[in-house]
Amino acid sequence: MIEGRTILCFASGYDAPPTSKHHLMGLLAEKNTVLWVNYHGSRRPTVGRADISAGMGKLLQIARGLQRRGPNLWVLTPPVVPLPSSRWARCVNRRLLRRRIDRALRRVGEGKPVQVWTFAPDVAYLLDDLDAEKVVYYCVDDFSQFAGYDRQQVLADEADLCRRADLVVTTSQALQAAKAPLNPNTILVSHGVDYEHFARALDDDLAIPPDVAEIPQPRLGFFGLIHDWVDIDLLAAVAASRPQWRLVLIGDANTDTTPLQRLANVHLLGRRPYEQLPAYCRAFDVGLIPFVINDLTRSVNPIKLREYLAAGLPVVATPLPEVAHDQPYVTVADGPDGFVAAIESALAQPSHLRTARSRSMAGETWGRKLWTVCDALAHPPAAVAAAQAPA
């Protein structure tokens, strides 16, 4: 494992619900100093309400300066010009970021060697100023498919980053296939899970939150960002066809949920603290992953899949390529009729399987995933393969 380094992490908002970057940086902060840079220059903002609200929040974070979020974890939100395709904006951003990062490193880095771990695909233009001993690109999505991103610019920037990185980590087979030709030191590491946290859902003493306890069973649960990759029409069709079922959705909604709001058996609870998710899982009878299948989601490896399973839940999902690997505890179904049939089958499964599902995730912890990444960084796969090749 890595020790005694300053980890310079480029990622999206630290205050968002925890994802892979939060878990991994939290672990690295145990024996290193982590400087998390909230990088928000990848996407041109719109004049929509969500982007305006997010922009105001970023201005507030910029004004706060360097913030300590843990004994060895600091968060910095530098100002950037969010025009990713503009050469002028890149020159300005390079100066802005260099000054603020240098200042922050002098304050918290203690002269330790710096490693760059980036979850953003377009920071290669900053690397010359950072004097990093190692660069890790942790690729968790096909960013070229996100709305608001300049597809060709993202692909060019990401290719540059992949070529310059010491290690590229991908989280799905589709991402691995896309990045491996750009860098021989590209590895596939599926997402992990905070196993001990979510396995608490099997604890009989864990109280179910009042806002869901009052909802009749069976409860079909979902947690996560409700965005345009969630199939709202599918959920509405399922709820309409089975009024005795209750759909409980937890998370911020950044897409039109009107079809769901019209249905009495759909409960949109909003965002809930990560710490409470095991208690909500305890209340669920089935965990749902109702994603639209498109070019973006074909590369997705949903973290919630392992979180549902660690909580002992049967899972019903649309046919995402990465989900099929976790059968038999996951049922893949397409279309409203198939989804309804899969949910009925999941509801009929015996309760003792909750323990088996949970235990199937015991070896999928974030700690093990981080160990795999650190080992590959210390022993580059291309060098290992060359050493093992016959003379």
C-alpha positions as CSV (number, residue, x, y, z in Angstrom):
1,M,0.0,0.0,0.0
2,I,1.1,3.6,-0.6
3,E,2.4,5.4,2.4
4,G,4.0,8.8,3.1
5,R,2.8,10.5,0.0
6,T,0.7,13.5,-0.9
7,I,-2.2,12.3,-3.0
8,L,-3.4,15.1,-5.3
9,C,-6.9,14.0,-6.3
10,F,-8.8,15.7,-9.1
11,A,-12.5,14.8,-8.9
12,S,-16.0,16.3,-8.9
13,G,-17.6,17.7,-5.8
14,Y,-16.5,16.2,-2.5
15,D,-19.8,17.0,-0.9
16,A,-21.7,14.8,-3.3
17,P,-23.0,11.4,-2.0
18,P,-20.1,9.0,-1.6
19,T,-18.8,7.1,-4.6
20,S,-15.6,5.3,-5.4
21,K,-13.4,8.3,-5.2
22,H,-14.6,9.1,-1.7
23,H,-14.0,5.6,-0.4
24,L,-10.6,5.3,-2.0
25,M,-9.3,8.7,-0.9
26,G,-10.6,8.1,2.6
27,L,-8.5,4.9,2.7
28,L,-5.4,6.6,1.2
29,A,-5.7,9.4,3.8
30,E,-5.0,6.9,6.6
31,K,-1.3,6.8,5.7
32,N,-0.9,9.7,3.3
33,T,-2.0,13.3,3.0
34,V,-4.9,13.7,0.5
35,L,-5.5,17.1,-1.2
36,W,-8.9,16.7,-3.0
37,V,-9.3,19.3,-5.8
38,N,-12.9,19.9,-6.7
39,Y,-12.4,20.1,-10.5
40,H,-15.4,21.5,-12.4
41,G,-13.9,22.5,-15.7
42,S,-14.9,19.5,-17.7
43,R,-18.4,20.6,-18.7
44,R,-19.9,23.8,-20.1
45,P,-22.7,24.8,-17.7
46,T,-26.2,25.6,-18.9
47,V,-28.7,28.3,-17.7
48,G,-30.9,25.7,-16.2
49,R,-31.9,25.8,-12.5
50,A,-29.7,22.8,-11.5
51,D,-26.6,24.3,-13.0
52,I,-27.3,27.8,-11.6
53,S,-27.8,26.3,-8.2
54,A,-24.6,24.2,-8.5
55,G,-22.7,27.2,-9.7
56,M,-23.7,29.2,-6.6
57,G,-22.6,26.4,-4.4
58,K,-19.2,26.3,-6.1
59,L,-18.7,30.0,-5.6
60,L,-19.3,29.5,-1.9
61,Q,-16.8,26.7,-1.8
62,I,-14.2,28.8,-3.7
63,A,-14.7,31.6,-1.1
64,R,-14.1,29.2,1.8
65,G,-10.7,28.3,0.4
66,L,-8.8,25.2,1.7
67,Q,-10.9,23.2,4.1
68,R,-9.8,20.4,6.4
69,R,-12.3,17.4,6.2
70,G,-10.3,14.8,8.1
71,P,-6.9,14.4,9.9
72,N,-5.1,14.0,6.6
73,L,-7.7,15.0,4.1
74,W,-8.1,18.5,2.7
75,V,-10.5,19.9,0.1
76,L,-9.8,22.8,-2.3
77,T,-12.2,24.3,-4.8
78,P,-10.2,26.6,-7.1
79,P,-11.9,28.9,-9.6
80,V,-11.9,27.7,-13.2
81,V,-13.4,28.9,-16.4
82,P,-15.8,26.2,-17.5
83,L,-15.1,26.3,-21.2
84,P,-13.4,23.0,-21.9
85,S,-13.0,23.6,-25.6
86,S,-11.4,27.0,-25.3
87,R,-7.6,27.4,-25.5
88,W,-7.8,30.7,-23.8
89,A,-9.8,29.2,-20.9
90,R,-7.2,26.4,-20.5
91,C,-4.4,28.9,-20.2
92,V,-6.3,30.8,-17.6
93,N,-7.3,27.7,-15.7
94,R,-3.7,26.4,-15.8
95,R,-2.5,29.6,-14.0
96,L,-5.4,29.6,-11.6
97,L,-5.0,26.0,-10.6
98,R,-1.2,26.1,-10.4
99,R,-1.2,29.0,-8.0
100,R,-3.8,27.6,-5.7
101,I,-2.6,24.0,-5.8
102,D,1.0,25.1,-5.1
103,R,-0.1,27.2,-2.2
104,A,-2.2,24.3,-0.8
105,L,0.7,21.8,-1.2
106,R,3.0,24.1,0.7
107,R,0.5,24.3,3.5
108,V,-0.4,20.6,3.8
109,G,2.1,18.6,1.7
110,E,5.0,18.7,4.2
111,G,7.4,18.1,1.3
112,K,6.2,14.6,0.6
113,P,6.4,13.2,-2.9
114,V,3.2,13.9,-4.9
115,Q,1.1,11.4,-6.7
116,V,-1.8,12.5,-8.9
117,W,-4.9,10.4,-8.8
118,T,-7.5,11.8,-11.2
119,F,-11.1,10.8,-11.7
120,A,-11.5,13.7,-14.2
121,P,-10.7,12.8,-17.8
122,D,-9.3,16.2,-18.9
123,V,-6.4,17.3,-16.7
124,A,-3.5,16.2,-18.8
125,Y,-2.8,19.8,-19.6
126,L,-2.0,20.4,-15.9
127,L,0.5,17.6,-15.4
128,D,3.6,19.5,-16.5
129,D,3.2,21.9,-13.6
130,L,2.7,19.2,-10.9
131,D,6.0,17.3,-10.7
132,A,4.2,14.1,-9.8
133,E,6.1,10.9,-9.1
134,K,3.1,8.9,-10.3
135,V,-0.1,9.6,-12.3
136,V,-3.2,7.4,-11.9
137,Y,-6.2,7.9,-14.1
138,Y,-9.2,6.2,-12.4
139,C,-11.8,5.9,-15.2
140,V,-15.3,5.1,-13.9
141,D,-17.5,6.4,-16.8
142,D,-17.6,7.1,-20.5
143,F,-17.5,10.8,-20.1
144,S,-17.9,11.4,-23.8
145,Q,-21.5,10.3,-23.5
146,F,-22.5,12.7,-20.7
147,A,-24.9,15.6,-21.7
148,G,-23.1,18.9,-21.8
149,Y,-19.6,17.5,-22.6
150,D,-17.9,18.2,-25.9
151,R,-17.6,14.6,-27.1
152,Q,-14.6,15.1,-29.4
153,Q,-12.7,17.3,-26.9
154,V,-13.3,14.8,-24.1
155,L,-12.0,11.9,-26.2
156,A,-8.9,13.8,-27.2
157,D,-8.2,15.0,-23.7
158,E,-8.8,11.5,-22.2
159,A,-6.5,9.9,-24.7
160,D,-3.8,12.3,-23.8
161,L,-4.2,11.6,-20.1
162,C,-4.2,7.8,-20.7
163,R,-1.0,7.9,-22.6
164,R,0.7,10.0,-19.9
165,A,-0.6,8.1,-16.9
166,D,1.6,5.5,-15.1
167,L,-1.6,3.5,-14.5
168,V,-5.1,3.5,-15.9
169,V,-7.8,1.9,-13.8
170,T,-11.1,1.0,-15.4
171,T,-14.3,-0.2,-13.7
172,S,-16.0,-2.1,-16.5
173,Q,-15.1,-4.3,-19.4
174,A,-16.3,-1.7,-21.9
175,L,-14.0,1.0,-20.4
176,Q,-11.2,-1.5,-20.3
177,A,-11.6,-2.3,-24.0
178,A,-11.6,1.4,-24.8
179,K,-8.6,2.5,-22.7
180,A,-6.2,-0.5,-23.0
181,P,-5.1,0.3,-26.5
182,L,-3.9,3.7,-25.2
183,N,-1.8,2.4,-22.3
184,P,-0.5,-1.1,-21.7
185,N,-0.7,-0.4,-18.0
186,T,-4.5,-0.5,-18.0
187,I,-6.3,-2.7,-15.5
188,L,-9.9,-3.6,-14.7
189,V,-10.9,-3.2,-11.1
190,S,-14.6,-3.5,-10.4
191,H,-16.2,-1.2,-7.8
192,G,-16.0,-2.2,-4.2
193,V,-18.4,-1.9,-1.3
194,D,-18.3,-0.7,2.3
195,Y,-19.2,-4.2,3.4
196,E,-19.4,-3.7,7.2
197,H,-21.6,-0.6,6.7
198,F,-24.2,-2.2,4.4
199,A,-24.2,-5.6,6.2
200,R,-25.7,-3.7,9.1
201,A,-29.0,-4.1,7.3
202,L,-29.1,-7.7,8.5
203,D,-28.9,-6.6,12.1
204,D,-32.3,-7.1,13.8
205,D,-31.6,-4.3,16.2
206,L,-31.2,-1.7,13.4
207,A,-34.3,0.5,13.4
208,I,-36.1,1.2,10.2
209,P,-36.5,5.0,9.6
210,P,-40.0,6.3,10.4
211,D,-40.6,7.8,6.9
212,V,-40.3,4.3,5.3
213,A,-41.7,2.2,8.2
214,E,-45.1,3.8,7.6
215,I,-45.1,2.6,4.0
216,P,-46.8,-0.8,3.5
217,Q,-44.9,-3.7,2.1
218,P,-43.7,-5.0,-0.2
219,R,-41.2,-2.1,-0.7
220,L,-39.2,-1.9,-3.9
221,G,-36.2,0.3,-3.2
222,F,-33.8,2.5,-5.1
223,F,-31.1,4.9,-3.9
224,G,-28.9,7.2,-5.9
225,L,-29.1,10.2,-8.2
226,I,-32.3,10.1,-10.1
227,H,-31.0,11.4,-13.5
228,D,-31.8,10.8,-17.1
229,W,-30.2,7.4,-17.0
230,V,-33.0,6.2,-14.7
231,D,-35.9,4.7,-16.7
232,I,-38.7,6.8,-15.2
233,D,-41.3,5.3,-17.7
234,L,-40.3,1.8,-16.7
235,L,-40.8,2.5,-13.0
236,A,-44.1,4.2,-13.7
237,A,-45.3,1.2,-15.7
238,V,-44.3,-1.2,-13.0
239,A,-46.0,0.9,-10.3
240,A,-49.2,1.3,-12.3
241,S,-49.4,-2.5,-13.0
242,R,-49.0,-3.5,-9.4
243,P,-50.7,-0.9,-7.1
244,Q,-50.2,-3.1,-4.1
245,W,-46.4,-2.7,-4.5
246,R,-44.7,0.4,-3.1
247,L,-41.7,2.0,-4.9
248,V,-39.4,3.9,-2.6
249,L,-36.9,6.1,-4.3
250,I,-34.1,7.9,-2.3
251,G,-32.0,10.5,-3.9
252,D,-31.9,13.9,-5.5
253,A,-34.0,14.1,-8.7
254,N,-32.3,15.9,-11.6
255,T,-34.8,14.7,-14.2
256,D,-38.5,15.0,-14.8
257,T,-40.3,12.6,-12.3
258,T,-43.8,13.8,-13.1
259,P,-45.0,10.3,-14.3
260,L,-44.0,8.9,-10.9
261,Q,-45.5,11.8,-8.9
262,R,-48.9,11.0,-10.3
263,L,-48.9,7.5,-8.7
264,A,-50.0,7.0,-5.1
265,N,-47.7,4.0,-4.6
266,V,-44.5,5.8,-5.5
267,H,-42.7,7.5,-2.7
268,L,-39.9,10.0,-3.6
269,L,-38.2,10.6,-0.3
270,G,-35.3,12.8,-1.6
271,R,-31.7,12.5,-0.5
272,R,-30.9,10.7,2.7
273,P,-27.6,10.6,4.6
274,Y,-25.2,7.8,3.5
275,E,-25.0,6.7,7.2
276,Q,-28.7,5.9,7.1
277,L,-28.8,3.8,3.9
278,P,-28.4,0.4,5.6
279,A,-31.5,1.2,7.7
280,Y,-33.4,2.0,4.5
281,C,-32.1,-1.2,2.9
282,R,-33.4,-3.1,5.9
283,A,-36.8,-1.8,5.0
284,F,-36.6,-2.8,1.3
285,D,-37.8,-6.1,0.0
286,V,-36.0,-5.7,-3.4
287,G,-33.3,-3.4,-4.7
288,L,-33.9,-1.9,-8.1
289,I,-31.4,-0.8,-10.8
290,P,-33.8,0.5,-13.5
291,F,-31.3,2.1,-15.8
292,V,-31.9,3.1,-19.4
293,I,-29.7,1.1,-21.7
294,N,-27.7,3.4,-23.9
295,D,-24.1,4.2,-24.8
296,L,-23.4,5.8,-21.4
297,T,-24.9,3.0,-19.2
298,R,-23.2,0.2,-21.2
299,S,-20.0,1.3,-19.6
300,V,-21.5,1.7,-16.1
301,N,-20.7,-0.6,-13.1
302,P,-23.3,0.6,-10.5
303,I,-21.9,0.8,-7.0
304,K,-25.4,0.3,-5.6
305,L,-25.4,-3.2,-7.0
306,R,-22.8,-4.3,-4.4
307,E,-24.3,-2.2,-1.7
308,Y,-27.8,-3.8,-2.2
309,L,-26.2,-7.3,-2.1
310,A,-24.1,-6.5,0.9
311,A,-27.4,-5.5,2.6
312,G,-28.8,-8.9,1.7
313,L,-31.3,-7.7,-0.9
314,P,-32.4,-9.5,-4.1
315,V,-31.7,-7.2,-7.0
316,V,-33.7,-6.7,-10.2
317,A,-31.9,-4.7,-12.9
318,T,-32.2,-3.8,-16.5
319,P,-29.7,-5.6,-18.8
320,L,-26.5,-3.6,-18.0
321,P,-23.5,-5.6,-19.2
322,E,-21.7,-5.4,-15.8
323,V,-24.7,-6.4,-13.8
324,A,-25.0,-9.9,-15.4
325,H,-21.7,-10.9,-13.7
326,D,-23.4,-11.0,-10.3
327,Q,-26.0,-13.6,-11.0
328,P,-27.6,-15.7,-9.4
329,Y,-28.3,-13.0,-6.8
330,V,-29.3,-10.5,-9.5
331,T,-32.2,-10.9,-11.9
332,V,-31.8,-9.1,-15.2
333,A,-35.1,-8.1,-17.0
334,D,-36.1,-5.9,-19.8
335,G,-39.4,-4.0,-20.3
336,P,-42.3,-3.5,-17.9
337,D,-43.6,-7.1,-18.1
338,G,-40.2,-8.6,-17.7
339,F,-39.4,-6.3,-14.8
340,V,-42.7,-7.1,-13.0
341,A,-42.1,-10.9,-13.4
342,A,-38.5,-10.5,-12.1
343,I,-39.7,-8.6,-9.1
344,E,-42.4,-11.2,-8.4
345,S,-39.7,-13.9,-8.5
346,A,-37.4,-11.8,-6.2
347,L,-40.2,-11.3,-3.7
348,A,-40.8,-15.0,-3.6
349,Q,-37.2,-15.9,-2.6
350,P,-36.7,-17.3,0.9
351,S,-35.6,-14.9,3.6
352,H,-32.5,-17.0,4.5
353,L,-30.9,-16.0,1.2
354,R,-30.3,-12.5,2.6
355,T,-27.3,-13.8,4.5
356,A,-25.9,-15.6,1.5
357,R,-26.2,-12.5,-0.7
358,S,-24.5,-10.4,1.9
359,R,-21.6,-12.8,2.4
360,S,-21.0,-12.9,-1.3
361,M,-19.8,-9.3,-1.1
362,A,-17.5,-9.9,1.9
363,G,-14.4,-10.1,-0.4
364,E,-15.4,-7.0,-2.5
365,T,-14.3,-4.3,0.0
366,W,-12.8,-1.0,-1.0
367,G,-9.7,-1.9,0.9
368,R,-9.1,-5.0,-1.4
369,K,-9.8,-2.9,-4.5
370,L,-7.3,-0.3,-3.4
371,W,-4.7,-2.9,-2.7
372,T,-5.1,-4.2,-6.2
373,V,-4.5,-0.7,-7.6
374,C,-1.5,0.0,-5.5
375,D,0.0,-3.3,-6.4
376,A,-0.4,-2.6,-10.1
377,L,1.1,0.9,-9.6
378,A,4.2,-0.7,-7.9
379,H,4.4,-3.5,-10.4
380,P,3.2,-2.2,-13.8
381,P,1.4,-4.9,-15.7
382,A,3.3,-4.3,-18.9
383,A,6.6,-4.8,-17.1
384,V,5.4,-7.9,-15.4
385,A,4.2,-9.4,-18.7
386,A,7.5,-8.6,-20.3
387,A,9.4,-10.3,-17.5
388,Q,7.3,-13.4,-17.8
389,A,7.5,-13.7,-21.5
390,P,9.6,-16.5,-22.9
391,A,13.0,-15.5,-24.0
